[in-house]
Amino acid sequence: MPSAVMARVLNDALTAQLSDGRTVSAPLAWYPRLEHAASKERANWRLIGKGRGIHWPDLDEDISVEGLLAGRHSGESQASFKRWLEARAKRR
C-alpha cells in the first residue's frame, strides 16, 4: 500500500500525492468536517502512521490512504457531525 507524501485541500476536493507517484482526489462533500472548515484549518494537517493517513488536529479528522484509494466516504454519522458543528459554533 502506498503512503501519502503530501496533502492539499482545495475548495471542492482533497488531493493526496502518494509515494508510488500517483495522485488521488476525492470530493470534499465526502468529508463534511473538511468541507465546513476554514482555509487555515484545512491547511493544518500532518501525516500519521508513516503516511498511511492524514490528520487535521483542528478538526479531529483522520483520513486513511486506503480509504481514499477505495473511494470511501466519511464514516461519521449525521448525528455525530451535527454535534461537532454545534460544539464548533459555540467555540466561535
Secondary structure, 3 states (H helix, E strand, C coil): CCCEEEEEECCCEEEEEECCCCEEEEEHHHCHHHHCCCHHHHHCCEEECCCCEEEECCCCEEEEHHHHHHCCCCCCCHHHHHHHHHHHHHHC
